């Protein structure tokens, strides 16, 4: 029998991304003559921006810009000292404001969410623990989880959202006296679906060994009191001693940086002492601290509710249009992340290329960020876009989808076979998010 050459997932990803780049749907660049906001200038064209994760459009807010400028004028652009030696007063001020947002839970701030994971996970997990990763948990979590192997922590992965598989592992772990850390997203960055927080809370009651490590980067700001996020609100604004929450300032919050929220001072102190990047990485620089402080004050004011309501109105309108058009929407209608299921990568290339030509910037999502045969068109809603933009986008998707499928030799039946129960039933009523 002839031997078939081995092809790694990296080989597959390289091939697919190279094809996306060839078709002009990936690794694009913006011009330097216009700030990103309602439009992205790409290739000399102003495309309506349905790709940013700045859900509340705070990155262009004058108060936040002023906060960054004021901090630069007072403190310069760098504070290059390890926090093990000296912590910036601005850093402490930001952590105090975030602690207020998170109902007095202790917090630690990092220069990125990836560094946050690299710091927190190895400090929390111990030899004999088991980390179970959801297949779609963010890549930054998956990367950080590799660091705990050398500490004697076992790693396993379950299919996306498969709580039955998780429970089977919990039964085995309970018999063996192991702690299980389930690593998930609160709002998933690609499919735009949400973690089953209520179901997980019930599992925690049954299995004392279950601990949750949740990255809610895409759930912050647009949801919950003070914009504390989807997970924190669903948990009743209180973390049990077996839940650690990670989030980011780099999405709806409008700035940059990672945040760890702890259930107890003891866990926070453990990470503060043992969380490597707190010692060896740079803290947030003064301009970003100044901007984040200004954003935190907006979150703690009544203004955040107005911003959330504006985005919710756009979501409701978009949901109504998508339902009326009968499009294969995979994402949860409560989130500002939308995923139109397309199936094969070839369909997504053609579809996104058509959308760019129609004047809309959207994301082409395929392996490795989603499973190989679950490619799709991903777009996000922000306060930058209005009803006319949303209507134009949905009409363009509805017009071009049949053509993109025919071009790739596929049908809607192929799409439904690829996504199965992830798609709503035909004719389902739109969901209101208010």
N, C-alpha and C positions, 0 to 999 in steps of 0.2 A: 504494500500500500504506500502510495506517495505521501511524503510528509508535508503537512500544511505549515507554512511559516507562521510562527507565533506573532501576533499583533497585540501589543499592550494597549491599555486604555489611553495612554499618552500618545501613541501612534494614531489612534482613531481621532482623538481631539485635535491633534496637529493637522490631520488631513481635513477635518471639517472646518476648522477655523481658517485654514489656508483658502478653502473654497469660498467661505463667507467673505474673506478679504478680497478675493478675486472678483466676486460679484458686487462688491461695494456696499456690503451690509454690516461690516464689522471693522473695528480698529479705525474709526473715522477721527478726524480732527476738526476743531472749531477755529474760526478766524480770531484775530487779536483785536479787531476793531469794534466789537460789540459785546457787552456782558451777557452771559447766558441768563435767560429768564423766560419770557413768553416765546422767544425764538432762539434757535441755535443756527448760527451761520456756518454752514458746511458746504465746501466746494463752491463758494460764492453765492449760495442760495440761503434765504432765511426760511428755515423749516419750523413749523409750529412744534414746540417742545413738549412731547409726551414721553420723555425719557428720564427726567430728573426725579430724584428721591427727596427733593426739598418740598414735601407735601404742602406745607403751609406758606411756602414762598418767603420764608423769613430771611433767607440769605441775602436778599436785597433790601431788607428793612432798614430804614435810616437809623433807628436807635441802635441796632446791632452793629452797623457799619461805624457809627460814632463811638461805640464802646471799644471797638478794635483800634480806631485812630487815637482815642484818648489814652489807651494803655500803651501804645507805641510812644506817644509823646512823653509819657511819664516814666516808662521803664525800658524803652528800647524794644528791639525785636527778639531778644534771646535772654533766657535765664538758664545758663548751662551749668547747673549744679545738681547732683543726685539728691533726690528727696530724702535719702538716708542721712544726708548731711544737713541740708537746709531746704525747707519747703517755702515756696513763694507765698507771700501773704495773699496774692490774687488767687492762687490755687486753693488755699484754705477758705477764702470767701466763696468761691464757686462751690466747693463741697458742702459748705453750710447751706447755701441756697438750694442745692439739689437735695440735701437731706430734708429740707422743708417740703419740697415737691413730693418726696417719697415718705411722707408721714412719719418723719423722725427716724427712719431706718438709716444706719450708717452707710456711707458711700465712699468709694475711692474713684478718682478720676485718672484716666490714662491718655496718652497722646493719640492712641488709636484703639479701636475695639479689638483688633487682632492682638495687640500687645496685652490688652486686658485679659483675653482668654489664656494667653501664654503665661500670664502671671497667676491667674486665679485657679485654673484647673489643677496644676501640679501641687499647689499649696493646699487644696481641699481634699483631693483623693489620696487614699493610702493603700499600702500593700494589702491585697486580699479583697479590695473593692472591685466592682465590675462596672465599666462604663458601657452603656447601650446607646448607640447613636441612631437617631432617625435618619433614614437614607437621604433626606433632603435638608438636614440641618446644615447651616451655613458652612462653607468651606473653611472659614477661619476657625470654627469650632473643631472641625475634623482635623485640621492641622495641629491645633494645640493638644488635642486628645492623644496624638502620637507620643507626646512627651511623657505621658504617665505610664507607658508600657514599661520603661526601665525602672519604675518604682514598684513593679509587681502588680499592676492593675491590669485586669483582663479587658479587652475591647471586643465588642460585638456590634453588628449593625442589623437593624430590622427594616423591613419595607416601610415606606412613608405612611405614617399614621396607623400602623398595624399594632393596635393595643393588645390583640390576642397573642401575638408573638411576644410582646413585652411581658404579658402576664405569665406565659409559660416560663420565661426566664426568671420572673420574680418567684414563682413557686420553687424552682430549683435553688435559687439563691437563698430563699428563706430556710430551706432544709439544710443548706450548707453554712448558714450563719453569715452570709455575705451581704454587704451593702451594695445596692444597685443605684447608680446615677444614670438617669435618663436624660440625654442631651438633645434638646429640641429648639426650634424657633417658636416664638410666639405668633408672629406673622411671617409666613415663608416668602422669601424675596423673589422667587421665580413664579410659582403657581398662585401666589397671592391668597392662599388659604390660611386658616388659623389653627392653632393647637387646640385639641379638645380639653380645655382646662377643667371643665366640670367633671368629665370622666376621669381625668388624672387625679383630681382631688378625691374621688371615691376610691380609686385604687390605693391612694396613700393611706386611707383609713383602714383598708384591708391588709395592706402589706407595710409594716413599719420599716422594712428595709429599703423602701423606695424613696429616693431623693431626686429632686428635679433641678436641672441646670438649664436655664431658659435664656436664649438670646432673643430679646424683643426689640432689636434695633429698628425694625420696620413698623413697630406698633406705637412708637413714642410720638408725643406732641399732638397728633391729630385725634387722639382718643384719650378719654378719661379726665378726671379732675386734675387740674394743673398740667394736663398733657403727660401724666405719668405713664401712660401706655395701656395697651390692650390687656396684657397679662396682669399687671398690678391691679387694674380695675376689676378684672374677672376674679381675682383672688380676694376681693373684698378690701383692697388697699392694706393688706397685712400679709407679710411673708411668714410662713411657718418655719420652724427651725430646720426643716428639710428642703427648703427652696432657696436657691441663689439666682438672682436676676441680673442679667447683663443687658445693657442697652447702649445707645450711641447718641452723640451730639451731632453726627454728620448726616442725618436725614432730615426729619421734620423740624428738628431743633435749630437748624440753620447755620451751624458752625462746624466744629470738628472735635473729635475725641471720643474715648470710650468711658463707660461708667459701670462700675460694679455696685450692686445694691445687696446688702447682707441682712439676714434675719436677726443677727446678734452682734454685739460689740466683740464678743470672743472670736467669731469667725473673721470679722473685719480685721481685728488685731493680728490674727494668724497670717492673713494674706499680707498685711502691711509689713510684717517682719520677714516673711518667707517668699513673698511674691517677686521673683527675680527682676522683672522689668522695672519695678519701683526703685531698684537700686542701680541698674545698669543702663536704663534708657532715659532719654531726655523727657522732662515734663512738658506740658503744653506751653508754648511761648506766650509772652505777655499779650500780643494782639489777639490771639485766639482765646485766651482767658478773659480778656476784656469783652470780646464779642459774646462769649458764652454767659458771662455774668449778666449782660444786658438781655440776652434771650431768656435766662432763668427768671429775671424780673418780669418779663412779659408773661411767662408761663404762670407766675404766681399772681398775676393781675386778672381782672375780669375780661380783659381783651382776648385771652386765649379761647374763651368760649365763643366769641364772635368769629374768630378765625376758624375754629372747628366747624361751626355751623355753616360758614360759607363753603367749606370743602364738602360737607355732608350734602348740601343742596346740589352740588355738581355731581356727586356720586349717585344720588337718587335719579337725576336726569339721565346720566349715562346708563344706569341700570335699565331704565325704562326703554331707552333707544335700543340697547343690545337685545333685550327680551323681545321687543317688537320685530327686530330684524332676524330673530332665530339663529343667532350666531353661536358657535360652540365655545361658550365661555366656561373656563375651568375654575376661575378664581372665585373667592368668597365676596359677595356683593357688599359686605361691610367694610372692606378695605379699599384703599386707593390704588391698589396694584391689580392690574387686569392681565389675564392670560387667555388668549384665543388659541385653542388647541388646533394644531395643524398636522401632527403626526411625523411624517418623514422629514429629515432636514432639508431635502430638496424643495419641499413645499414652502418651508419657512424662508429660504433664500429668495424665492420668487415673490413671495407675498411682501416681505419687508422691502425689497427693491421697488416694488410697485408703490408702496406707501411713501417711500422717500421721493419717488418721482411725482407723487401727488401732493407733496409739500408738507408731509408729516414726519417728524422724527420719532420712531418707535424702536424697540429693541428686538433683535432676532435672537431667540433663545433656543439653543440646542445643546447636545452633549459637549462638554461634560457637566454643564450646570443643571441639566435635566436629563432623564434617561433618553437613550438614543432614539427611540421611536415615539417620544413625547415632545417633539419640538413644537415651538409655537411663536406667536407674535405677542410680545409683552409691552404694555404701555402703562403709564402712571398718570394719575390726576393730581393737579396742584391748583392753587389759587391763581396761577399765571394764566390759565386758560379759561375761556368763558363758554357759554352755551353754544354759540356759533361754532367755535373751534371743535367742541365735543361732537356736535351734530355732523360737522364736516368729516371728522375722523370716522365715526361709525358708518356714515354713508359710503365712505371710501373703502372701508373694510368689507362691507356687504357687497359692494360692486366688484372688488378685485379678488375676493376669495374664490369664487367659482372658476375664475380664469387661472389663478395660480394653481388650483388643484388640477385642472385639465392640462396645464402646461407640464406638470410633473407626472401625469398619467395616474392621478389618484382621484378619489371621490369622497363625498361626505361620509359614506359608509366606512371607508378606511379610517377616517378621523374618529368616528364613534367607536370603532373596534379598538383603536389605540388607547382611548381614554376611558371607555366603559362608564362605570358608575361615577367617575369624576365629573361627568357632564350632567346638567339638569335635564329633566324630561322635556320633551318637545312641548311647547305651549305653556310652560310654567310661568306663573305670574311674576313680575319683577318684585324684588324685595326692597322695602323701604328701610333706610338706615337710621332714621331719626328716632 
